[in-house]
């Protein structure tokens, strides 16, 4: 089974679930309806997927998000006091930031999850993440770590 998240690719709502083993999909529609996840106008949620899947737009978006994550990883890895917790293999960077830096970044308007003990941060890149944004984030982290 594979799940594509539409919002991570620029869609307002919706996900696509692909079953490689059709037997596993037998009661999926029923389970969705029981869980309140079956929209009455599903065609309005489904239609944008045609544009996303046609011409591999979703793949271009994913490659861009992954490239931005690699850029972020490389910039953060250069900063004394910051460590990369896990290899960046997708659009997520897991970095250990000093507590005062994470707090200050939030006060500057940056949004990210903190977990895995004190300072473990999950930094996500998306289809629309710009290199300038990555550079600005890393520059602020560098500045705060140096202070």
Residue frames as qw, qx, qy, qz and C-alpha x, y, z in Angstrom:
[[0.000, 0.891, 0.454, 0.000, 0.00, 0.00, 0.00],
 [0.413, 0.058, 0.025, 0.908, 1.23, 3.51, -0.83],
 [0.032, -0.855, -0.474, 0.210, -0.29, 6.82, 0.25],
 [0.362, 0.343, 0.149, 0.854, 0.27, 10.07, -1.66],
 [0.140, -0.658, -0.453, 0.584, -0.44, 13.21, 0.38],
 [0.341, 0.731, 0.418, 0.418, -2.06, 15.84, -1.80],
 [0.202, -0.976, -0.071, 0.042, -1.41, 18.79, 0.50],
 [0.587, -0.537, 0.360, 0.487, 2.33, 18.15, 0.40],
 [0.468, 0.173, 0.587, 0.638, 2.06, 18.52, -3.37],
 [0.013, 0.049, -0.131, -0.990, 0.08, 21.75, -3.36],
 [0.330, -0.438, -0.693, -0.468, -3.49, 20.44, -3.31],
 [0.358, -0.497, 0.205, -0.763, -5.94, 21.89, -0.76],
 [0.713, -0.242, 0.517, -0.407, -7.15, 18.45, 0.43],
 [0.929, 0.260, -0.071, -0.253, -7.05, 14.77, -0.40],
 [0.314, -0.516, 0.787, 0.126, -4.82, 11.77, -0.52],
 [0.785, 0.297, -0.417, -0.348, -4.49, 8.91, -2.94],
 [0.614, -0.375, 0.682, -0.131, -4.13, 5.39, -1.60],
 [0.624, 0.431, -0.571, -0.313, -2.68, 2.80, -3.99],
 [0.812, -0.267, 0.486, -0.184, -3.10, -0.88, -3.15],
 [0.229, 0.510, -0.777, -0.290, -0.56, -3.17, -4.75],
 [0.038, -0.105, -0.992, 0.058, -2.43, -6.16, -3.35],
 [0.385, -0.283, -0.353, -0.804, -6.09, -5.71, -4.37],
 [0.581, -0.382, -0.718, 0.019, -7.23, -8.15, -1.70],
 [0.334, -0.255, -0.464, 0.780, -6.22, -5.60, 0.93],
 [0.132, -0.011, -0.106, -0.986, -8.55, -3.04, -0.66],
 [0.203, -0.368, -0.873, -0.248, -11.70, -5.18, -0.41],
 [0.283, -0.756, -0.583, 0.090, -13.32, -3.32, 2.46],
 [0.377, -0.084, -0.083, 0.919, -11.38, -0.05, 2.21],
 [0.156, -0.395, -0.333, -0.842, -14.32, 1.98, 0.81],
 [0.592, -0.597, -0.515, -0.167, -16.54, 0.69, 3.62],
 [0.616, -0.387, -0.334, 0.600, -13.95, 1.58, 6.24],
 [0.201, 0.133, 0.081, 0.967, -13.58, 5.09, 4.80],
 [0.357, -0.518, -0.415, -0.657, -17.33, 5.64, 4.90],
 [0.675, -0.548, -0.484, 0.102, -17.59, 4.31, 8.47],
 [0.551, -0.294, -0.200, 0.755, -14.78, 6.65, 9.55],
 [0.102, 0.899, 0.278, -0.323, -16.49, 9.66, 7.97],
 [0.317, -0.507, 0.445, 0.667, -13.80, 10.04, 5.33],
 [0.345, 0.346, 0.737, 0.467, -16.00, 9.67, 2.25],
 [0.092, 0.335, 0.039, -0.937, -16.89, 13.11, 0.87],
 [0.548, 0.543, 0.564, -0.294, -20.27, 13.50, -0.80],
 [0.533, 0.833, -0.051, -0.139, -18.70, 15.35, -3.76],
 [0.768, -0.352, 0.387, 0.369, -15.58, 13.21, -4.08],
 [0.667, 0.540, 0.292, 0.424, -15.12, 14.27, -7.69],
 [0.046, 0.968, -0.061, 0.238, -14.19, 17.77, -6.50],
 [0.566, -0.692, 0.439, 0.093, -11.45, 16.32, -4.32],
 [0.816, 0.022, 0.505, 0.280, -10.35, 13.85, -7.00],
 [0.561, 0.802, 0.173, 0.111, -10.23, 16.20, -10.02],
 [0.013, -0.930, 0.364, 0.043, -7.05, 18.12, -9.07],
 [0.699, -0.350, 0.600, 0.170, -5.19, 14.81, -8.92],
 [0.770, 0.531, 0.312, 0.167, -5.53, 14.51, -12.70],
 [0.291, 0.922, -0.171, 0.190, -3.38, 17.61, -13.16],
 [0.426, -0.740, 0.516, -0.064, -0.92, 16.51, -10.50],
 [0.780, -0.123, 0.603, 0.113, -0.42, 12.99, -11.88],
 [0.704, 0.668, 0.210, 0.118, -0.44, 13.98, -15.56],
 [0.472, 0.773, -0.227, 0.358, 3.04, 14.68, -16.87],
 [0.749, -0.139, -0.433, 0.481, 4.66, 13.65, -13.58],
 [0.090, -0.774, 0.080, -0.621, 4.01, 17.01, -11.90],
 [0.776, -0.613, 0.021, -0.146, 3.91, 15.20, -8.54],
 [0.899, -0.050, -0.008, 0.435, 7.36, 13.74, -9.21],
 [0.373, 0.577, -0.051, 0.725, 8.82, 17.13, -10.18],
 [0.413, -0.767, 0.043, -0.489, 7.33, 18.58, -6.97],
 [0.899, -0.431, 0.016, 0.072, 8.76, 15.75, -4.87],
 [0.775, 0.217, -0.049, 0.592, 12.21, 16.11, -6.42],
 [0.096, 0.706, -0.077, 0.698, 12.18, 19.83, -5.68],
 [0.645, -0.692, 0.055, -0.320, 11.13, 19.29, -2.03],
 [0.940, -0.204, 0.005, 0.273, 13.83, 16.65, -1.60],
 [0.586, 0.441, -0.061, 0.677, 16.46, 18.95, -3.15],
 [0.183, -0.771, 0.092, -0.603, 15.48, 21.75, -0.76],
 [0.833, -0.545, 0.049, -0.085, 15.81, 19.34, 2.18],
 [0.869, 0.070, -0.024, 0.489, 19.29, 18.33, 1.02],
 [0.267, 0.645, -0.076, 0.712, 20.23, 22.01, 0.74],
 [0.510, -0.740, 0.074, -0.432, 18.90, 22.65, 4.25],
 [0.938, -0.307, -0.005, 0.161, 20.78, 19.64, 5.60],
 [0.721, 0.291, -0.067, 0.626, 24.05, 20.81, 4.04],
 [0.021, 0.716, -0.094, 0.691, 23.67, 24.35, 5.40],
 [0.680, -0.658, 0.067, -0.317, 22.76, 23.21, 8.92],
 [0.953, -0.101, -0.089, 0.273, 25.57, 20.63, 9.01],
 [0.518, 0.489, -0.158, 0.684, 28.08, 23.49, 8.63],
 [0.276, -0.755, 0.077, -0.590, 26.86, 25.27, 11.78],
 [0.305, 0.166, -0.785, 0.514, 28.73, 24.60, 15.04],
 [0.296, 0.009, 0.580, -0.759, 26.25, 23.53, 17.72],
 [0.773, 0.248, 0.030, -0.583, 23.82, 21.95, 15.24],
 [0.212, -0.252, 0.926, 0.184, 23.88, 18.26, 14.38],
 [0.649, 0.113, -0.445, -0.607, 21.97, 16.29, 11.78],
 [0.635, -0.264, 0.604, -0.404, 20.23, 13.44, 13.60],
 [0.752, 0.198, 0.628, 0.033, 19.44, 11.16, 10.65],
 [0.274, -0.057, 0.592, 0.756, 20.40, 11.09, 6.98],
 [0.439, 0.471, 0.119, -0.756, 18.08, 13.21, 4.83],
 [0.281, 0.048, 0.901, 0.328, 16.37, 10.76, 2.49],
 [0.133, 0.675, 0.685, 0.241, 13.23, 12.71, 1.59],
 [0.049, 0.722, 0.151, 0.673, 11.78, 16.17, 2.21],
 [0.619, -0.772, -0.100, -0.109, 12.43, 16.05, 5.97],
 [0.428, 0.494, -0.525, 0.546, 15.51, 17.16, 7.89],
 [0.732, -0.627, -0.265, 0.014, 15.93, 16.02, 11.48],
 [0.418, 0.534, -0.340, 0.651, 18.33, 18.35, 13.24],
 [0.575, -0.559, -0.443, 0.400, 19.39, 18.85, 16.83],
 [0.139, 0.719, -0.003, 0.681, 19.21, 22.57, 17.59],
 [0.225, -0.016, -0.606, 0.763, 20.23, 24.15, 20.89],
 [0.073, -0.638, -0.742, 0.192, 17.07, 24.86, 22.95],
 [0.047, -0.671, -0.143, 0.726, 17.57, 28.63, 22.92],
 [0.005, -0.217, 0.593, 0.775, 17.97, 28.57, 19.14],
 [0.061, -0.387, -0.879, -0.272, 14.76, 26.57, 18.56],
 [0.093, -0.714, -0.556, 0.415, 12.87, 28.94, 20.85],
 [0.058, -0.574, 0.137, 0.805, 14.28, 32.04, 19.14],
 [0.026, 0.013, 0.756, 0.654, 13.52, 30.64, 15.67],
 [0.057, -0.588, -0.806, -0.042, 9.90, 30.19, 16.69],
 [0.099, -0.744, -0.299, 0.589, 9.77, 33.75, 17.99],
 [0.036, -0.404, 0.432, 0.805, 10.99, 34.83, 14.53],
 [0.664, 0.351, 0.007, -0.660, 7.96, 33.10, 12.99],
 [0.365, 0.303, -0.849, -0.233, 9.48, 29.80, 11.85],
 [0.820, -0.165, 0.215, -0.504, 7.23, 26.78, 12.40],
 [0.555, 0.301, -0.775, -0.027, 8.53, 23.28, 13.05],
 [0.863, -0.426, -0.186, -0.195, 8.04, 20.35, 15.37],
 [0.041, 0.615, -0.705, 0.351, 10.36, 19.67, 18.26],
 [0.941, -0.217, 0.001, -0.258, 10.61, 16.12, 19.57],
 [0.868, 0.177, -0.346, 0.309, 13.04, 13.27, 20.24],
 [0.611, -0.422, -0.279, 0.609, 14.06, 14.82, 23.53],
 [0.083, -0.872, -0.080, 0.476, 15.19, 18.38, 23.94],
 [0.046, -0.679, 0.408, 0.608, 16.16, 20.02, 20.70],
 [0.362, 0.087, 0.842, 0.390, 15.30, 17.36, 18.12],
 [0.361, 0.537, 0.090, -0.757, 13.57, 19.28, 15.32],
 [0.534, 0.347, 0.728, 0.255, 11.66, 18.02, 12.29],
 [0.103, 0.590, -0.159, -0.785, 12.12, 20.50, 9.46],
 [0.613, 0.415, 0.668, 0.076, 9.97, 19.93, 6.39],
 [0.023, 0.352, -0.407, -0.843, 10.43, 21.18, 2.83],
 [0.575, 0.496, 0.582, -0.292, 7.61, 21.21, 0.28],
 [0.582, 0.508, 0.500, 0.391, 6.86, 21.63, -3.39],
 [0.163, 0.914, 0.169, 0.330, 6.98, 25.43, -2.96],
 [0.610, -0.681, 0.062, 0.400, 10.01, 25.80, -0.68],
 [0.466, 0.862, -0.115, 0.163, 12.39, 28.34, -2.18],
 [0.763, 0.129, -0.295, 0.561, 16.20, 28.19, -1.92],
 [0.051, 0.568, -0.188, 0.799, 16.15, 31.74, -0.51],
 [0.702, -0.558, -0.025, -0.442, 13.92, 30.55, 2.34],
 [0.939, -0.143, -0.201, 0.240, 16.32, 27.71, 3.15],
 [0.531, 0.352, -0.228, 0.736, 19.28, 30.11, 3.11],
 [0.246, -0.628, 0.097, -0.731, 17.44, 32.62, 5.33],
 [0.860, -0.458, -0.107, -0.198, 16.52, 29.89, 7.84],
 [0.876, -0.010, -0.197, 0.440, 20.08, 28.56, 7.98],
 [0.298, 0.513, -0.181, 0.784, 21.52, 32.08, 8.30],
 [0.484, -0.646, 0.068, -0.587, 19.28, 32.81, 11.28],
 [0.939, -0.319, -0.115, 0.051, 20.23, 29.50, 12.94],
 [0.715, 0.249, -0.198, 0.623, 23.93, 30.30, 12.33],
 [0.003, 0.624, -0.135, 0.770, 23.53, 33.77, 13.81],
 [0.697, -0.579, 0.017, -0.423, 21.70, 32.48, 16.90],
 [0.948, -0.148, -0.157, 0.233, 24.24, 29.70, 17.49],
 [0.555, 0.384, -0.200, 0.711, 27.11, 32.20, 17.28],
 [0.233, -0.719, 0.062, -0.651, 25.51, 34.57, 19.84]]
